[in-house]
Amino acid sequence: ISHTWFLSIIQNEFRNGKIDLDSTMKLLEKLQMPFDFAHVKHVFKKTLDKTKAHTITMEDFRAIYRTIVHRQEFHELFRAYSPNCKILADTELIEFLRREQYETEASETTALEIILKYEPIEEVRKKRQMSFEGFIRYMSSEDCSIFKKDHKTVYQDMSHPLCDYFISSSHNTYLISDQLVGPSHLWGYTSALLKGCRCLEIDCWDGSNNEPVVYHGHTLTSKIQFRSVIQVIDKYAFVASDYPVVLSLENHCSPNQQEVMADCLESILGDKLLTSTIGDTVVTRLPSPEALKFKILVKNKKVGTIEESMVRRDLDSHGETGDVSDFEMTSDEDDFDERTPLCTRCDSSKRKSEHRPSHTARKKAKVKKIKIALALSDLVIYTKSEKFVSFEHSLTNQKCYENNSIGEVRARKFIKHLAKDFVSHTSRFITRIYPKGTRTSSSNYNPQEFWNVGCQMVALNFQTPGVPMELQDGKFQDNGGCGYILKPEFLRNCSSTFTPHNVGIHSKPMSLSIRLISGHQLPPSNLSKTNKADPVVQIEMYGVPEDQAKQKSSVIKSNALSPRWDETFSFTVQVPELALIRFCVEDEISVVSNEFLGQYTLPLLSLNKGYRNVPLLSKDGGKLEPASLFVHVWYY
């Protein structure tokens, strides 16, 4: 049957006898399977080597198709469930789904849906059966992806207060290159929002003609108008997600231009802008992402309390300012020098728990008053920026709607010396982490260590590819890519005893086994003139310190089309709720250096069991379809 079906699709193209490479590609597309041109070209040329011609026959085409599509590993599975090795009845497909894919609920309806969706041969489809052609299409599909299907939509409880979520956050969103001389561009905002980012940073400075501008102050980065930035945000804010967007303003404008900013925000964003509390005027807990759907929040310094600004709401505060005291420090970069001691009395005779952050660095900072236009101040509702002093100070004085920004260097010291206080702090208050000022090339830190202590807004340079952004994209694929992920209970509970270095009672060990079976149409090596590579796969675990692990496969020599490994890797993970797993495929160039070919990262708890395909992504996060790995996953 499949032979007749195949001929019926292709024979028309061969009415003149033979076809060239271009027509071969077009014909393969007609068969509705994704192909990589480099691989088709190579297999095509190999077929021609015997003939020295430029065109191929129908028989040659069939051989090319089978070489690329009829994968040995799929055939082995198909044969195990198909008595005649030609057809799977719906009952056999159900058995395969239950036994191999761990789909315990699989029923006749499930099987029928799969057959109708993937079986290309009509007469097989009508008999409620599946041919090998249909099986291949199913096994290569998103339904057999390693990422759990129900995690591709919003499935978590979205009614917790905002501080209970990890929030996808970007640093200096306007930059699309480095931090010193590169361009500022509206595309920075568009692309971050389309990726589901929910916290954007806007650096505002006085511009000419009373129009505030956005750029990295005191540098040569180009300038864009604040007004244009807000227009772009208005257009793209809720394309990828319905949940609230926070605009983190780093405000260097005069009161005059702050009023222009307030006017822009109100006139352009209209109803989307949150300008008053929802529910009670007295705020005792933050509202939830659900309650703030389709709303844009302004994060900035604020004069006084929410209650005071609500009283002022109907009065005209035009031209009025208020004072906010601040420490005289360079903009947002309030990082301690790497060498500053965290504790004043760090001698070994003292107990660890007594170590408190030093205020020595702070003493050099003069307290100064900053003037804030009331019109802008009053737009700050649930996200009031408050200078971080110490965990003790926050516990005693900070309100639930006040949040802190802490530089990465200082935050890392807190993780080392005061992890328990840090976890307790982030269970109550939104905490934003930002890269240190010396990262002028827009490099990123590893966000995992800050997620481990519950920091909600771990801001990264979205324009810079690399492992940190791959972890970010992998983590926030979860929960439908909506930009909000509910933190584990031990990071939401105010009396939690959890710390990343001492997980204690919060350990729920998971035993994971991954059999790396094969690769399919991997990107060829940059060094290869044909379609070759020497692929090696690294499986990496990111999480609390004791869960960090890396394992490596053997190298398959000069085969990127269909490398076969059949190697098993085992991991034991103590805190699965925080873990991410990364599959990285490299081309071994020499004993000491490898070249990146593709990767895929996902939360450990989003792993599907059974035979699964791992879709590979490029350095900048784009799909490399049809490049993929084929694995078997099992855990308990």
Disulfide bonds with the S-S distance in Angstrom:
none
